[in-house]
């Protein structure tokens, strides 16, 4: 059965690369910022790039906060989209941005010593055992990252990565999933993860 896939047009993401990755898997994809259209989808993607404060301002301006918070179908945040799923980010004016609060958690600037930020490039991810989002993906598989802020591992962490410090590579709370990396830029492993998500 063909699924109805909607990518939320947050106004702050490179949506085309996510759309192309899903289309390569045979999905029919709609990009929308209309609450009724988003809520009618079988699966929802929440991509984001840039800063948390700018993204939340765009989401608020479009009136999408309550729409996203009310979703009951599987929803996947990608990169900044994952960070927006927690309660707050230390990124932004005054070091604080209120996020979507789909799960508790705080986004903080990475503390990586002499390593360069942003953390950009391929790095290994270790998922929790028997985690359906990572079915068929071995621990230590490489995914592609670009970020300077992160969520430290805690009870909602599905997978971890290490770059000068351990951090959450993936999160989950009920129907809300998030990945810090870019599955659409992570080759076969990323395609497998997107396929796993669409099978949920």
Secondary structure, DSSP 4 states (H G I P E B T S, - for coil): ---EEEEE--SSS-HHHHHHHHHHTT-EEEEE--HHHHHT-SEEEEEE-S-HHHHHHHHHHTT-HHHHHT--S-EEEEEHHHHTTSSEES-SGGG-EE---SS--EEEE---TTS-SSEEEEEEEEEPTT-GGGTT--TTEEEEEEESEE----TTEEEEEESSSEEEEEEEETTEEEESS-GGGSHHHHHHHHHHHHT-
